[in-house]
């Protein structure tokens, strides 16, 4: 994933990263900022809960029914996003820029994304040490708690979804 991001997006000119097919859609930088907001939340919660998790010798986990539903709602199929979704205000880069009166800086957004990716890889590398079934993660939906493995599967599917979105924006620009 890192190589794809670096090859396809990291060195693009700002005008390519800022391209929008229409004013209400996200540009590539905003797509990655959305990923930063979502991944940052889950990485913080996962990291905190990870420290409390039981140790185990079992490297496998079984994704729950809810986890499967959440992954299926995100995961691209045949190069397409399964359905368009409205994002939460707290993870919408357009909303946040408007309320804060600020603008995103391309290279900082990508640096943050790459840092989050490194943190996520560290968690993946430690999977064999912790019992993912015992890790409980508060989701962005306040009433929903996920098991650690479900949350990690969701993060991966969510990143795949939005990488496809960014690639589609890049293709429209070309």
N, C-alpha and C positions, 0 to 999 in steps of 0.2 A: 504494500500500500504506500509506504514512504516513497519508494522509487517512482511510482505512478504520479504521486502528487508533485514530487520534485520535477519530474520530466514534463508533465502536462501543465502545471500551474505556477510553480514557485518562481519561475523566471519570466513570467508574462509581463508585458507592459501594463501600466496602470489603466490605460484606456480599454484594454481587453478585459481586465479584471472588473472594471466598473460598468461594462456593457449590460444594458437591460433591454429586453424586448419590449417592455412596457413599464411605466412608472411604478406600478404596484408590485411588480415581481422583484425578486432578489437578483443581485449581480453575483459573480463568483466570490468576491470577498465577503459578501453578506451570507452566502451559503456556508462558507468556512467559519464565519463568526457564529452562526447558528450552531454549528457543530461544536465550537469552543464552549458555548454556553451550556449546551446539553451535556457534552462529555465532561466539562469541568464540574458540573453538578454531580454526575454519577461517579466520577473519579474521586471526588472529595468524600462522598458518602461511602463508596466501596472501600477506600483506603482506611477510613475510620472503623468500619465494621470488620474489615479484613484483619486488623490487629486483634480484635476480640474473638475471631473465629477459632473453632477447634482445629487442632492439627489432625492430619489423617495420612494414611498410606495409600488410600484409594484415589487414583488420579482421574476417575471418571465421575460424571454427574448426569442426572437425567433431567432434561428440561421439563418444566411443568406444563400443564394445559394452558395456563395463562401466559407463560413464557412463549409457547408456540404461537398463540394468537397474536401476541405483540410483535414477534419476529415476522410472522406472515404479513401483518399489516404494513411492515416497513420494507421487507426484502424485495428488491427488484426481481422481476421475472421476465425472461426473454428481452432484456435490455430496456424494460419499461418499469416505471414506478407503479405499484399496484393500484393506488388511488391517491388523489390529491387530498391533503389534510390541512386544516387550519392549525397553526402552531399557537402555543401559549404565548401571551404577551411578554412574559419574562424571558422567553427564548427567541423572540422575534427581533432580529437586528434592525428592521425598519422602525418598529415601535420604540426600541431603546434609543436609537439615534435621535428620533423626534423628541422624546421626553427628556433626554439628557442634553439635547442641543449640540451633539458632538458628531464627528465624522470618523469612520473607520480608517485606519492606516494599514494599507495592504500588507507590507512586510511584517508588521507587528502581529496581525491576524494570523499569518502563516507561521510565524515563529511560535506563537501560542499553540497553534494546532499541532505542530511537530513536537512540542514539549508534552502536550496531552497524550500524543501517540506513544511517546517514550514511557510515560507513566503507565499507560494501558498495557504496553508490552511487559513491563515489570510485573504487573498483576498476573498476566497470562503465564509468565515464566514461573510464578509461585503457585500455580494451580495445584500441583501435586502435593503441596505442603498443607493446604487448608481445605476444610470440608465446605464446599460451596453450598451444600444444602443447609448448613447452619448459619450462613451469612444472610441476613435480612436487610434489604435495601428499600428505603422509602423512595418511591418513584416521583416523578414530577406531577403525577395525579395524586393529590394528597391522601385519598383513601386507599391507595394501592401500594402494597409492599411486595417486592420481588425477592426471590432467592438470588444469591450471588451469581450463579450460573445463568439464570434467566436475564439478569441485568447485563451481564457481559455479552450474551448472545444478542440482546436488544441493541447494545451499543454498536456492535459490528454491523448488524442489519441497517441501523440508522445511518451509519457512515457510508455504507454501500449505496443506500438510497440517495444521499445527498452528493456523493461523488458522481453518480450518474447524472444528477441534476446539473452539477457544475460542468461536466463533460458536454451535456446537451447545450448549455449556454455557450460554451467555447465553439462548438460546431455551428451554432447559429451565427456566431460572429465571423467565422471563417469564410 
